[in-house]
Amino acid sequence: MRLYSYVMVALLVLPTFSVIFYGLLWNSPSIVDVMLTPVVLTLVASGLAALCLSLVLTPVAFYLSMRPNAVLEALVDVPASVPHPVMGIGILLLFSEYTPIGQLASSLGLNIFDTFLGLLLALVTVSAPVYVRSMREAFSALPKEQFEAFSTLGFGLWRQFVNVALPQVKASVLNSALTAMGRAISEFGSVAIVAYYVLTPPFNGAKYASVMIYDIFSYQGLQAAVAASAILIAVGLLVSTAARAVIFLKRMKQ
């Protein structure tokens, strides 16, 4: 069983490590220059998406840990179960002139097509299930007795969340945000639909890193795409390593 597990895991990561190995062989200053702005855009957008998730969906994860709800949990998982290009089309439709939300957004001067706002919205949507699942597990691991005690004192769920749960899961919030950021970095499908180009400041005309890699593959071939992909993998591994470090430090303190 041990050998089998190691072999299967090795097969799973072999394509990634192959890209890293050949990417180092085939890399060039020109590829680095081409990928610089897309990587910066990707880090900024995915980082902001993770911040938005932590601010908006942490209470949802707490609620699901305290009041399990199969329907609500299934709805949270919808962005993970629907093809991401379809999610992108859904976002564009929601903010189009055909819907009340789109008409309201238009009246406020908000445009999501090929804008940083649209890119951020796509990343938040597709990364939300990852964040909520991770934080729900963190909240579920807390002793239930303390919540029962505070409930008898008249603390509602919001007060329990703010005064009891949140101070105990700060490291988990950071870890979950970094995990969601890693998921956002790897996104392609919804981004290619909603914001193939980012035509708003400060990234006028820039492309998300995954979209840029697709373009490089289409126009320059496999070798150039492998070199560009190795750069993005390195960035993703740094974020993943940071998330693991947070978990390690949390366990060390315990």
C-alpha positions in Angstrom: 0.0 0.0 0.0 2.8 2.4 0.9 4.7 1.8 -2.4 1.4 2.0 -4.4 0.5 5.4 -2.7 4.0 6.9 -3.5 3.8 5.7 -7.1 0.3 7.2 -7.6 1.3 10.5 -6.1 4.5 10.6 -8.2 2.3 10.1 -11.3 0.1 13.0 -10.3 2.9 15.4 -9.8 5.0 14.2 -12.7 3.6 16.6 -15.3 4.2 19.6 -13.0 7.8 18.6 -12.2 8.4 18.0 -15.9 7.3 21.5 -16.7 9.6 22.9 -14.0 12.6 20.8 -15.3 12.2 21.6 -18.9 11.1 25.2 -18.1 14.5 25.8 -16.5 16.2 24.4 -19.6 14.2 26.4 -22.1 13.8 29.6 -20.1 15.0 32.9 -21.5 15.1 36.6 -20.5 12.5 37.4 -23.2 10.0 34.9 -21.6 10.7 36.4 -18.1 10.0 39.9 -19.5 6.8 38.8 -21.2 5.5 37.1 -18.0 6.5 39.9 -15.5 3.3 42.0 -15.9 0.9 39.0 -16.0 2.5 37.5 -12.9 2.2 40.9 -11.0 -1.4 41.2 -12.2 -2.1 37.6 -11.1 -0.6 38.1 -7.6 -2.5 41.3 -7.1 -5.8 40.0 -8.3 -5.6 36.7 -6.5 -4.4 38.3 -3.3 -7.3 40.8 -3.4 -9.7 37.9 -4.1 -8.5 36.0 -1.1 -8.9 39.2 1.0 -12.5 39.6 -0.2 -13.3 36.0 0.6 -11.9 36.2 4.1 -13.9 39.4 4.8 -17.2 38.2 3.2 -17.4 34.4 3.6 -15.8 33.6 6.9 -19.2 34.2 8.7 -20.8 31.8 6.2 -18.2 29.1 7.0 -18.9 29.6 10.7 -22.6 29.3 10.2 -22.3 26.1 8.3 -20.1 24.6 11.0 -22.7 25.5 13.7 -25.9 24.8 11.6 -25.1 22.2 9.0 -27.3 22.8 6.0 -27.1 20.4 3.0 -28.8 22.8 0.6 -26.7 25.7 1.5 -23.5 23.6 1.4 -24.5 22.4 -2.1 -25.1 25.9 -3.3 -21.6 27.0 -2.0 -20.1 24.2 -4.0 -21.9 25.1 -7.3 -18.9 27.1 -8.6 -16.7 24.1 -8.1 -19.0 21.7 -10.0 -19.9 23.9 -13.0 -17.3 24.2 -15.8 -15.5 27.5 -15.2 -16.1 29.0 -18.7 -19.8 28.5 -18.0 -19.3 30.4 -14.7 -17.7 33.2 -16.7 -20.6 33.3 -19.1 -23.0 33.4 -16.1 -21.1 36.3 -14.6 -21.3 38.2 -17.9 -25.0 37.5 -18.2 -25.7 38.6 -14.6 -24.1 41.9 -15.3 -25.4 42.4 -18.8 -28.2 44.7 -19.9 -30.6 41.7 -19.9 -30.8 41.5 -16.0 -31.9 44.0 -13.3 -28.5 43.6 -11.7 -26.7 44.5 -14.9 -28.9 47.4 -15.5 -28.2 48.7 -12.0 -24.5 48.2 -12.5 -24.6 50.1 -15.8 -26.4 53.0 -14.2 -23.7 53.2 -11.6 -21.0 53.1 -14.3 -19.7 49.6 -13.4 -18.4 47.4 -16.2 -17.0 44.0 -15.6 -16.1 42.9 -19.2 -12.3 43.1 -19.7 -11.8 45.0 -16.5 -10.0 44.4 -13.2 -13.3 44.4 -11.4 -14.6 41.6 -13.7 -11.3 39.7 -13.2 -11.6 40.0 -9.4 -15.3 38.9 -9.4 -14.4 35.8 -11.5 -11.6 34.8 -9.1 -13.8 35.4 -6.0 -16.5 33.2 -7.4 -14.4 30.2 -8.4 -12.3 30.3 -5.3 -15.1 30.6 -2.8 -15.8 26.9 -2.4 -12.2 26.2 -1.5 -12.2 29.0 1.2 -15.5 28.0 2.7 -14.6 24.3 3.0 -11.3 25.1 4.6 -12.7 27.5 7.2 -15.7 25.3 7.9 -13.3 22.6 8.9 -11.4 25.0 11.1 -14.5 26.2 12.9 -15.8 22.6 13.3 -12.6 21.6 15.1 -13.3 24.1 17.9 -14.8 22.7 21.1 -18.6 22.9 20.9 -18.9 23.2 24.7 -17.7 26.8 24.7 -20.3 27.8 22.2 -23.0 26.1 24.2 -21.9 28.0 27.3 -22.0 31.3 25.6 -25.3 30.5 24.1 -26.8 30.0 27.5 -25.5 33.5 28.3 -27.6 34.9 25.5 -24.9 35.2 22.8 -26.3 34.8 19.3 -24.4 33.3 16.5 -22.9 36.7 15.4 -21.6 37.4 18.9 -20.2 33.9 19.2 -18.5 34.3 15.8 -16.9 37.7 16.7 -16.1 37.2 20.4 -15.5 33.4 20.6 -14.7 31.7 17.3 -12.8 34.4 15.3 -10.0 35.0 17.8 -9.2 31.3 17.8 -8.9 30.8 14.0 -6.8 33.7 12.9 -4.1 31.3 11.6 -6.7 29.3 9.8 -8.1 32.4 8.1 -4.7 33.2 6.8 -4.1 29.6 5.7 -7.5 29.3 4.0 -7.0 32.7 2.3 -3.6 31.5 0.9 -5.1 28.3 -0.2 -7.9 30.2 -2.0 -5.3 32.5 -3.5 -3.4 29.5 -4.9 -6.7 28.3 -6.5 -7.2 31.8 -8.0 -3.7 31.9 -9.4 -4.4 28.7 -11.4 -7.8 29.9 -12.8 -8.2 30.1 -16.6 -11.7 29.3 -17.8 -13.8 32.0 -16.2 -11.0 34.6 -16.6 -10.7 33.9 -20.3 -14.4 34.7 -20.7 -14.8 37.6 -18.4 -11.4 39.4 -18.6 -9.2 38.0 -21.4 -7.6 41.5 -21.3 -7.6 43.8 -18.4 -8.3 47.2 -20.1 -8.5 49.3 -16.9 -5.8 51.0 -14.9 -3.3 50.2 -13.6 -2.9 47.1 -15.8 -4.1 48.5 -19.2 -3.9 45.8 -21.8 -2.4 43.2 -19.5 -3.4 39.5 -19.4 -3.8 37.1 -16.5 -0.8 34.8 -16.3 -2.8 31.6 -17.3 -4.3 33.5 -20.3 -0.9 34.7 -21.3 0.5 31.2 -21.2 -2.4 30.0 -23.4 -1.5 32.8 -25.9 2.2 31.9 -25.8 1.4 28.3 -26.5 -1.0 29.3 -29.4 1.5 31.6 -31.1 5.0 30.4 -30.0 4.6 26.7 -29.4 5.3 24.2 -26.6 8.8 25.2 -25.6 8.0 28.8 -24.9 4.7 27.8 -23.1 6.7 25.4 -20.9 9.2 28.1 -20.0 6.3 30.5 -19.1 4.4 27.8 -17.2 7.5 27.1 -15.0 7.4 30.7 -13.9 3.7 30.5 -12.9 4.3 27.2 -11.1 7.1 28.7 -9.1 4.7 31.5 -8.0 2.0 29.0 -7.1 4.4 26.9 -5.1 5.5 29.9 -3.1 1.9 30.6 -2.1 1.3 26.9 -1.3 4.5 26.8 0.8 3.4 29.9 2.7 0.0 28.2 3.5 1.8 25.1 4.7 4.1 27.2 6.8 1.1 28.8 8.5 -0.2 25.3 9.4 3.2 24.3 10.7 3.7 27.3 12.9 0.2 26.9 14.3 0.9 23.3 15.3 4.2 24.3 16.8 2.4 26.8 19.0 0.0 24.1 20.2 
